[in-house]
Amino acid sequence: MAVTLTAPPATWDAANHFVAAGSLSAPTNMLIEPVGPHFLAHARRLRHNRTFSEDDKIQAEANAKNVEAVEEEEEEEPEDPAMLKSDPKDWKNQDHYAVLGLSKYRYKADNEMIKRAHRRKVLKHHPDKKAASGNFNDDAFFKCIQKAHEVLSDPVRRRQYDSVDESANVEPPVKKAKGDFPYKSWNRVFAAEGRFSNKHPVPLFGNEDSSRHEVEAFYDFFYHFDSWRTFEYLDKDIPDDSDNRDQKRYQEKKNKADRAKRKTEDTARLRKLVDDVLAQDPRIKMFKQAEKEAKEKAKWERERGAREAAEAAKRAEEEEAARKQKEEEEAKLAAADKKAQKEKAKKESKKNKKTIKNALKEANYFSAEGAASAAQVDGCLDDYEKVSAQLEVEDIADLAKKLEGLKVSADIHAVFKETAGSLVAAGKLKAEELKVMA
């Protein structure tokens, strides 16, 4: 479509009104690689010097060979002789996947696989083919094939059959007292159980490296499992008899009750399965232990202040008790030492008094002539008692020391007179109170 631009106004001047909005950058060399199926097809045609039609024909033949290779690979499943004798009237109890040779695929088989398997079985077991070999009435298994294809090619009926296909289940591993936990086996078990889930994606069971969030998400999913299983496939056939409506309603009601019962039993079965693996799962024990340690650590940190205060109070109490014990021990030692000193002083005092009395006796109680009279002795001892009563222990010891070794009466008398004089001078004793030592 041609577009005509309007002419610029008459007052527009290119030299004065043109404004450059930007400038071009410098050119850069870039390597561009062609990719994609169309380029690959072009390169293939160019390399082999083919036309479009020639290349399309060769590619179609290669694709056909690939399909045949897939069919040959799927054809490897052996046929059970007992299955070949199946009664087509008992089609509800036959294994439809086994009949078509899809036992190892089952609910995982797609529509193309079912079509190829059906075509392969029809070619092998067609009555015309068997009639050629003389078996004119041997079409029972062919009818089983047709019924299997009829059920599995209908999405609704196939879903009903998959709902009760116990052969697709995986048995849980046997609990072992020792050895590694069978994570792979349990993954297969719950992958099979997960095929009935309305919710997707179905979480994996995981392994020993799974996080706590992943493990808890798995158990939460299967403890609240939303199953689409209906068990309709096991319904008993309702007779198509309009004259017997009561029987028809009764059978419908019974089928509905049986489905509800099977649904409840299946829910209980799955719950028990999850309970069993939960009780064995070493990751749960590990998480609980980690949670316990975290709680203990948090409690330890939370109670640190109170614990430190209690420890400080305990230390203070112990220190106070130790201090009191030390003071008591020191007091006991001091008392014992004081007692010992007192006993020692007492002994010293007794010794000193004995020394003083011996000195008085040595001085003949200051008698000038012959033996001292009783009055002289009493007067001397009376003066000594008065003097010693005013003396301290140290003074008595000093007096005893001065008297020690003295034998002359005059010298001994002089020491007593000096001591008595000091007491009189100090006002502790009066001169007239003394009879002999004044």
Disulfide bonds with the S-S distance in Angstrom:
none
